[in-house]
Amino acid sequence: MIKMPEVTATAAIAGYVASIATLQWFTARQKLRLDIYDKRFEVYLRTVGFMWALKEWGFLSDVAKVERHIAFMRAMRESRYLFADRRSIFTLLEEVDRRSVSITGHFDSLNKFCKYDSAGHE
């Protein structure tokens, strides 16, 4: 014969466990959304950093140029997966990379062919 207090206790424990599982699921879902947001924001920051570097390309050291470009390239590759539902973002970043070649090449060729001293003489 089933005793009523045992059934009630079992049902209460099952309800408690189910509520904890629901809260853990909700917390994990929120953490995942926050992690994705953080990674997407990092792509944005690296892209802005690279575009700012393009503006000052002629004044940056070679090490700074390489660091900014590598960070941007990594961001561009990550964007393919982080924005899988928005393919246009990856396409836009690829376009930025293609167009940056003309900017960086322009500054590099100017530096190669036109080296002036502080007085403006070759």
C-alpha positions as CSV (number, residue, x, y, z in Angstrom):
1,M,0.0,0.0,0.0
2,I,1.3,3.5,-0.9
3,K,1.6,5.9,1.9
4,M,0.5,9.4,1.2
5,P,3.4,11.3,3.0
6,E,6.0,9.3,0.9
7,V,4.2,10.2,-2.3
8,T,3.9,13.9,-1.3
9,A,7.6,14.0,-0.4
10,T,8.6,12.4,-3.7
11,A,6.4,14.8,-5.7
12,A,7.8,17.8,-3.8
13,I,11.4,16.7,-4.4
14,A,10.7,16.1,-8.1
15,G,9.1,19.5,-8.4
16,Y,12.1,21.1,-6.7
17,V,14.6,19.3,-8.9
18,A,12.6,20.3,-12.0
19,S,12.6,24.0,-10.9
20,I,16.4,23.9,-10.4
21,A,16.9,22.3,-13.8
22,T,14.8,25.0,-15.4
23,L,16.7,27.8,-13.6
24,Q,20.1,26.2,-14.7
25,W,18.8,26.0,-18.3
26,F,17.8,29.6,-18.2
27,T,21.1,30.7,-16.7
28,A,23.1,28.7,-19.3
29,R,21.1,30.2,-22.1
30,Q,21.7,33.7,-20.8
31,K,25.4,33.0,-20.4
32,L,25.6,31.7,-24.0
33,R,23.9,34.9,-25.3
34,L,26.3,37.1,-23.3
35,D,29.3,35.1,-24.6
36,I,28.2,35.5,-28.2
37,Y,27.6,39.2,-27.6
38,D,31.1,39.6,-26.2
39,K,32.7,37.8,-29.1
40,R,30.7,39.9,-31.6
41,F,31.6,43.1,-29.8
42,E,35.3,42.0,-30.0
43,V,35.0,41.6,-33.8
44,Y,33.6,45.2,-33.9
45,L,36.4,46.6,-31.7
46,R,39.1,44.9,-33.8
47,T,37.5,46.2,-37.0
48,V,37.3,49.7,-35.7
49,G,40.9,49.5,-34.5
50,F,42.0,48.4,-37.9
51,M,40.1,51.2,-39.7
52,W,41.6,53.7,-37.3
53,A,45.0,52.3,-38.0
54,L,44.3,52.7,-41.8
55,K,43.7,56.4,-41.1
56,E,47.1,56.7,-39.5
57,W,48.9,54.0,-41.5
58,G,51.8,56.2,-42.6
59,F,52.7,57.1,-39.0
60,L,52.5,53.6,-37.4
61,S,55.5,51.4,-36.8
62,D,55.8,48.2,-38.8
63,V,55.0,46.1,-35.6
64,A,51.8,48.1,-34.9
65,K,50.7,47.7,-38.6
66,V,51.2,43.9,-38.4
67,E,49.4,43.6,-35.0
68,R,46.4,45.6,-36.2
69,H,46.1,43.7,-39.5
70,I,46.4,40.3,-37.8
71,A,43.8,41.3,-35.2
72,F,41.5,42.4,-38.0
73,M,42.1,39.2,-40.1
74,R,41.2,37.1,-37.0
75,A,38.1,39.2,-36.5
76,M,37.1,38.8,-40.1
77,R,37.5,35.0,-39.9
78,E,35.6,34.7,-36.6
79,S,32.7,36.8,-38.1
80,R,32.0,34.0,-40.5
81,Y,30.8,31.9,-37.6
82,L,29.6,34.5,-35.1
83,F,27.3,36.1,-37.7
84,A,26.4,32.9,-39.6
85,D,22.8,34.2,-39.9
86,R,24.1,37.5,-41.4
87,R,26.5,36.6,-44.2
88,S,26.6,40.2,-45.3
89,I,28.8,41.1,-42.3
90,F,31.5,38.7,-43.4
91,T,31.2,40.0,-47.0
92,L,31.5,43.6,-45.8
93,L,34.6,42.8,-43.7
94,E,36.2,41.0,-46.7
95,E,35.5,44.2,-48.8
96,V,37.2,46.3,-46.1
97,D,40.2,44.0,-46.3
98,R,40.4,44.2,-50.1
99,R,40.1,48.0,-50.1
100,S,42.7,48.3,-47.3
101,V,45.3,46.9,-49.6
102,S,45.1,50.0,-51.7
103,I,45.5,52.3,-48.7
104,T,48.4,50.4,-47.1
105,G,50.1,49.9,-50.5
106,H,49.7,53.6,-51.2
107,F,51.4,54.6,-47.9
108,D,54.1,51.9,-48.3
109,S,55.0,53.0,-51.8
110,L,55.1,56.7,-50.7
111,N,57.5,55.7,-47.9
112,K,59.6,53.7,-50.2
113,F,60.0,56.3,-53.0
114,C,59.8,59.6,-51.0
115,K,62.1,59.5,-48.0
116,Y,62.6,63.0,-46.7
117,D,64.5,64.3,-43.7
118,S,63.1,66.6,-41.1
119,A,64.0,69.6,-43.4
120,G,62.0,68.2,-46.3
121,H,65.0,67.2,-48.4
122,E,65.8,63.8,-49.8
